[in-house]
Amino acid sequence: MNYRFLSQQSCYQGFFSLDRHTVEHDCFNGPPLRVERENMERGDAVAVLLYDEASDAVLLLEQFRIGPAVRQDNPWLIEIVAGMVEIGEGVEATARRECVEEAGYAADHLEPLGQYYVSPGGTSERITLYLARVNRHQPVGDGGGVADEQEDIRRFWCPRSKAMEWVIEGKINSGAPMLALLLAFGAGVAS
């Protein structure tokens, strides 16, 4: 199956960009189809689940998110370390930087959990997930985010079993922490 871009038009440039694409692609049955689609581009991101094996606990973060606020939902989401990959920076370097900035821990060894597209019908953003084993009693900084990025992050250790309950109950309802917890502990990656 093949596709080709016929045109691209910039619709918006800001914190993210929005482009309108005209694409022609092969169909499963029948002739090729020509469609117009908007794509939000903000680059790729990483998310890291920090785990202290000795206490069987994960480090979770809580912060305000505009998406749920717009929907009149609880905008303080329980998440994991995450951040955008900066131009010229690799995904592992981003993961390590974000662990220190947001959580205050050094991630010496990152265990890949996978990659996924956030919402492939409207954005090209792809997140790379990692598990990082740390000693909760050996932080390297305060964490809490970067003031220049207007971050206000509360961090807290949570028993792994409780975090898994929160995924099932819907208390953790953001894609990256849900998927990271399920891949790390629901699929036997970290037993």
C-alpha positions as CSV (number, residue, x, y, z in Angstrom):
1,M,0.0,0.0,0.0
2,N,1.3,3.5,-0.9
3,Y,0.5,7.1,-0.2
4,R,1.8,10.5,-1.4
5,F,1.5,14.0,-0.1
6,L,0.0,16.4,-2.7
7,S,0.1,19.6,-0.7
8,Q,0.8,21.1,2.7
9,Q,-0.5,24.4,4.1
10,S,0.6,26.0,7.4
11,C,-2.5,26.9,9.5
12,Y,-0.9,27.9,12.8
13,Q,2.6,28.4,14.4
14,G,2.9,28.7,18.2
15,F,3.7,26.2,21.1
16,F,2.7,23.7,18.4
17,S,2.1,24.0,14.7
18,L,-1.0,22.9,12.8
19,D,-0.7,22.0,9.1
20,R,-3.3,20.9,6.6
21,H,-2.2,18.1,4.3
22,T,-3.7,16.8,1.1
23,V,-2.8,13.1,0.8
24,E,-3.7,10.4,-1.7
25,H,-3.5,6.9,-0.4
26,D,-4.3,3.4,-1.7
27,C,-7.5,1.8,-0.4
28,F,-8.1,-1.8,0.8
29,N,-10.8,-2.1,-1.8
30,G,-11.1,0.2,-4.8
31,P,-9.2,3.2,-6.3
32,P,-6.9,5.5,-4.3
33,L,-8.6,8.0,-2.0
34,R,-7.7,11.7,-1.8
35,V,-8.2,13.3,1.7
36,E,-7.5,16.5,3.6
37,R,-6.3,16.2,7.1
38,E,-4.9,18.5,9.7
39,N,-1.9,17.4,11.7
40,M,-0.7,19.0,15.0
41,E,3.0,18.9,15.2
42,R,4.8,19.5,18.5
43,G,7.7,17.0,18.2
44,D,8.3,13.8,20.0
45,A,8.4,13.2,23.7
46,V,9.6,10.7,26.3
47,A,8.0,9.4,29.5
48,V,9.8,7.6,32.3
49,L,8.3,5.5,35.1
50,L,10.7,5.7,38.1
51,Y,10.6,2.6,40.2
52,D,12.3,1.8,43.6
53,E,12.5,-1.9,43.8
54,A,13.4,-2.1,47.5
55,S,10.2,-0.4,48.5
56,D,8.2,-1.6,45.5
57,A,7.0,1.9,44.8
58,V,6.8,4.2,41.8
59,L,7.3,7.9,41.7
60,L,4.2,9.7,40.4
61,L,3.8,13.4,39.6
62,E,0.7,15.6,39.7
63,Q,0.3,18.7,37.7
64,F,-2.3,21.0,36.0
65,R,-3.2,20.1,32.4
66,I,-5.2,22.4,30.1
67,G,-7.0,19.6,28.2
68,P,-9.1,18.3,31.1
69,A,-9.7,21.8,32.3
70,V,-11.3,22.7,28.9
71,R,-13.6,19.7,29.3
72,Q,-14.5,20.8,32.9
73,D,-12.8,17.6,34.2
74,N,-10.2,17.5,37.0
75,P,-7.2,19.2,35.5
76,W,-4.6,17.9,38.1
77,L,-3.5,14.6,36.5
78,I,-1.4,11.9,38.1
79,E,1.4,11.3,35.6
80,I,5.0,10.2,35.3
81,V,8.1,12.1,34.3
82,A,7.7,13.3,30.7
83,G,9.0,15.9,28.4
84,M,9.5,17.0,24.8
85,V,12.7,16.0,22.9
86,E,14.6,19.2,22.1
87,I,16.1,19.8,18.7
88,G,19.5,18.0,18.5
89,E,18.8,16.0,21.7
90,G,18.3,12.2,21.7
91,V,15.4,10.5,23.4
92,E,17.6,8.9,26.2
93,A,19.2,12.3,26.9
94,T,15.8,13.9,27.2
95,A,14.6,11.1,29.5
96,R,17.6,11.6,31.8
97,R,17.2,15.4,31.8
98,E,13.5,15.3,32.6
99,C,14.1,12.8,35.4
100,V,16.3,15.3,37.2
101,E,14.2,18.4,36.3
102,E,10.8,17.0,37.2
103,A,11.6,14.2,39.8
104,G,15.0,15.0,41.2
105,Y,16.4,11.6,40.4
106,A,19.2,10.4,38.1
107,A,18.2,7.6,35.7
108,D,21.4,5.8,35.1
109,H,19.8,2.9,33.2
110,L,16.7,3.3,31.1
111,E,14.8,0.1,30.2
112,P,12.8,0.7,27.0
113,L,9.1,-0.1,27.3
114,G,8.0,0.9,23.8
115,Q,6.8,3.7,21.7
116,Y,3.3,4.9,20.7
117,Y,1.5,7.6,18.8
118,V,-0.4,9.9,21.1
119,S,-3.4,10.4,18.8
120,P,-2.5,9.4,15.2
121,G,-5.6,10.8,13.7
122,G,-4.6,14.3,14.4
123,T,-0.9,14.5,15.6
124,S,2.4,13.0,14.6
125,E,3.7,13.1,18.2
126,R,5.3,9.9,19.3
127,I,6.2,9.0,22.9
128,T,9.0,6.7,23.9
129,L,8.4,5.0,27.2
130,Y,11.1,3.9,29.7
131,L,11.3,2.3,33.1
132,A,14.1,3.6,35.4
133,R,15.1,1.8,38.6
134,V,16.2,4.3,41.3
135,N,16.8,4.4,45.0
136,R,14.1,6.7,46.5
137,H,16.5,7.6,49.3
138,Q,19.1,9.0,46.8
139,P,17.7,12.0,45.0
140,V,20.1,14.2,43.1
141,G,17.9,17.3,43.3
142,D,14.5,18.8,44.3
143,G,12.6,18.1,41.1
144,G,9.3,19.9,40.7
145,G,9.9,21.2,37.2
146,V,11.5,24.2,35.6
147,A,10.3,27.7,36.5
148,D,11.1,29.0,33.0
149,E,8.7,26.3,31.6
150,Q,5.9,27.4,34.0
151,E,5.9,23.9,35.6
152,D,4.4,23.3,39.0
153,I,4.8,19.6,39.8
154,R,4.1,17.7,43.0
155,R,5.9,14.4,43.2
156,F,5.1,11.5,45.5
157,W,6.0,7.9,46.0
158,C,3.2,5.4,45.7
159,P,3.1,1.7,46.3
160,R,3.2,-0.1,42.9
161,S,0.1,-2.1,43.8
162,K,-1.8,1.1,44.6
163,A,-0.7,2.7,41.3
164,M,-2.0,-0.3,39.4
165,E,-5.3,0.0,41.3
166,W,-5.5,3.7,40.3
167,V,-5.1,2.7,36.6
168,I,-8.0,0.2,36.9
169,E,-10.1,2.7,38.9
170,G,-9.5,5.5,36.4
171,K,-7.7,7.8,38.9
172,I,-4.6,7.6,36.7
173,N,-6.2,8.5,33.4
174,S,-3.5,9.8,31.2
175,G,-2.0,7.7,28.4
176,A,1.7,7.6,29.3
177,P,1.4,6.6,32.9
178,M,-1.3,4.1,32.2
179,L,0.7,2.4,29.4
180,A,4.0,2.5,31.3
181,L,2.5,0.9,34.4
182,L,0.8,-1.8,32.4
183,L,3.8,-2.5,30.3
184,A,6.2,-2.5,33.2
185,F,4.1,-4.4,35.7
186,G,1.1,-5.9,33.9
187,A,3.2,-7.7,31.3
188,G,5.9,-9.0,33.7
189,V,8.7,-6.6,32.6
190,A,9.5,-5.7,36.2
191,S,8.4,-8.4,38.6
